Amino acid sequence: MVMFEKPTDEVAELLPETEAHIDSVIERYRDYVNPGLAKLMQFAGFADVEVEAQGCVITTASGQRYLDFVGGYGVFSVGHRHPRVVAAVHEQLDRMPLSSRTFFNEVQARLAEELAHIAPPGVRYSFFCNSGAEAVEAALKLARKATGKTGFVSTEGSFHGKTLGALAVTGREKYRKPFEPLMPGTTFVPFNDLDAAIRAVNSDTAAIIIEPIQGEGGIHPAAPGYLKGLREICDERGILLIADEVQTGLGRTGAMFAVEHDGVSPDILTLAKALGGGVMPIGVCMGTAAVWERVFEENPLVHTSTFGGNPLACAAGLAAIEVTKQERLCERATARGEQLMAGLREVQATMPEALTAVRGRGLMIGAEFAVKDVAELTINGMSRRGIIAAYTLNNPKVIRFEPPLIVTEAQIAEAVDAFRESVTEAAAMLEGMEE
Ligand SMILES: Cc1ncc(COP(=O)(O)O)c(C=O)c1O
């Protein structure tokens, strides 16, 4: 186990050359990447430069070691630089990193087969791409082609990506508005409201798209029976169910796929983040034989991607699945998730006014605050205590906990302690300011 040391928060202790290096990287972000983002990251307490990572620990240029409780929003399920994934990628790199796209590629074929084995029943074929949003784009196109219809029902607070199609079904106006008009025909309904979904489906609806646990919306798990209900609506109305498991997929919630908790099989399933084993970017849009027939039979090239299914990413994907199975990461996510949930709920019990809810499944847990500022100060406090945390994109009142699934009992305890101290400190700070 990598030993964890608390950072000191004493920038003055840094060697001048280290400080100058950090400043120069931040300056380049300000000058050449995104000035507002640079400011935001500094304000959140992340004015440092990442240098290397291993397991659950990220080391920065200033020599601080942080426990990663954001986990790349679901990317680092097997941890950072898992030796099995790194070895598989190295081996592939030495042979053939990218596909000629003329011959058959064995690694892609094996990953597709492996995915079909672990996917919910009936979900069989894979279209490979490079990110979550691309997987969602594929899902939307496939649903349209398979049904001959164009509309979608999505949920308020949902997050499906920021490319134009994925954005059109993302339930946050703040991100959609500046880019309108988007793809028309999406109806947004409240999450976990089955009646609203029933009312929203019309003769032009191609599919309902749903996250089994809304991630960026603030870690909202589907209520019991909700996904089953959606499945029934889809069957009755002859439309498709798209499960967006970009963030929940591959063990995060205590099952390979979160829809398994409800015994539901979608027609189309998207997966990305964790599939790259924390080493490579990869996305995949999977679907049933019925969907594939209707989409690809006429023209197998109707949807393609140059880099999609490249051997390097597929080698990482195969290793990620192998590690998830061999190291029993679903069971570990459940056990460590229960520990984390219990710890956070204990903190909540001591300050129920400030901390209004703790919810989630497996190692996808959110803590909701009454006031956004307390959440922000808590994130900052946790970073000073050596724990990386972040809020959810569509709901800044919620701090998310998505550590690697290999996280240890001691590391969870460490994070809960840091959370307790940081919330207490943040609440006191704000009270002091109000007086
Ligand atoms: C459920 C879900 N779908 C899609 C996406 C978009 O993925 P990407 O950022 O890889 O495009 C995300 C990203 O957070 C997500 O959580």
The ligand as an SDF file (V2000), in Angstrom:
LIG
                    3D

 16 16  0  0  0  0  0  0  0  0999 V2000
  -23.4900    9.5410  -17.7640 C   0  0  0  0  0  0  0  0  0  0  0  0
  -22.5360   10.2630  -18.6360 C   0  0  0  0  0  0  0  0  0  0  0  0
  -22.7090   10.2320  -19.9660 N   0  0  0  0  0  0  0  0  0  0  0  0
  -21.8510   10.8420  -20.8090 C   0  0  0  0  0  0  0  0  0  0  0  0
  -20.7670   11.5440  -20.3300 C   0  0  0  0  0  0  0  0  0  0  0  0
  -19.8220   12.2200  -21.2880 C   0  0  0  0  0  0  0  0  0  0  0  0
  -18.6070   11.5700  -21.2850 O   0  0  0  0  0  0  0  0  0  0  0  0
  -17.2870   12.2940  -21.8750 P   0  0  0  0  0  0  0  0  0  0  0  0
  -16.9320   13.3880  -20.9240 O   0  0  0  0  0  0  0  0  0  0  0  0
  -16.2680   11.1890  -21.9280 O   0  0  0  0  0  0  0  0  0  0  0  0
  -17.6290   12.7980  -23.2190 O   0  0  0  0  0  0  0  0  0  0  0  0
  -20.5460   11.5980  -18.9530 C   0  0  0  0  0  0  0  0  0  0  0  0
  -19.3960   12.3580  -18.4050 C   0  0  0  0  0  0  0  0  0  0  0  0
  -19.3210   12.6750  -17.2580 O   0  0  0  0  0  0  0  0  0  0  0  0
  -21.4530   10.9560  -18.0770 C   0  0  0  0  0  0  0  0  0  0  0  0
  -21.2770   10.9780  -16.7580 O   0  0  0  0  0  0  0  0  0  0  0  0
  1  2  1  0
  2  3  1  0
  2 15  2  0
  3  4  2  0
  4  5  1  0
  5  6  1  0
  5 12  2  0
  6  7  1  0
  7  8  1  0
  8  9  2  0
  8 10  1  0
  8 11  1  0
 12 13  1  0
 12 15  1  0
 13 14  2  0
 15 16  1  0
M  END
$$$$
